[in-house]
Amino acid sequence: MNQIFQRLSSVFLYTLPLKASIPFGYFLLYKYSFLKILLLIITFPVAIIEKSLPFGSFLLFIILFAGLARNPKVPYFVRYNACQALLIDIALIIISYLLRIIPIVELGSIIFIFTLCIFIYSISQCMYGVEPEIPLISKSVRMQI
């Protein structure tokens, strides 16, 4: 696989957790409309895939997990980033369930900003061809792969 294609596909993988974090940033997106437009443009391909298929988000998750993260034919760099993006997405799903039990609006905004920072850090590292190191998650990814 071409090095540039590996880097670009790894950048695309991190749009999945970014899209999952949009509901957390409801108040920030309402207050800063330019951020909403920017995020909707970035996450548009993931949104189309999720909306066009029945159980689209679940199918996308299974395809990324079985087709990329667990496939030894895929280069290590892409598998690493796919697994890391999926683990971030799983963490956001768990946090969303916890926030339904204990509704703290401010915590949602903090989680959104934190996820946005992870997205920016991860894509910048992927562009340089370096594996992004996210505490706790990167260690789990290495154990999975």
Summary of the structure (lengths in Angstrom):
residues: 145
radius of gyration: 15.1
end to end distance: 18.5
largest distance: 46.0
contacts: 422
relative contact order: 0.17
helix: 82%
strand: 0%
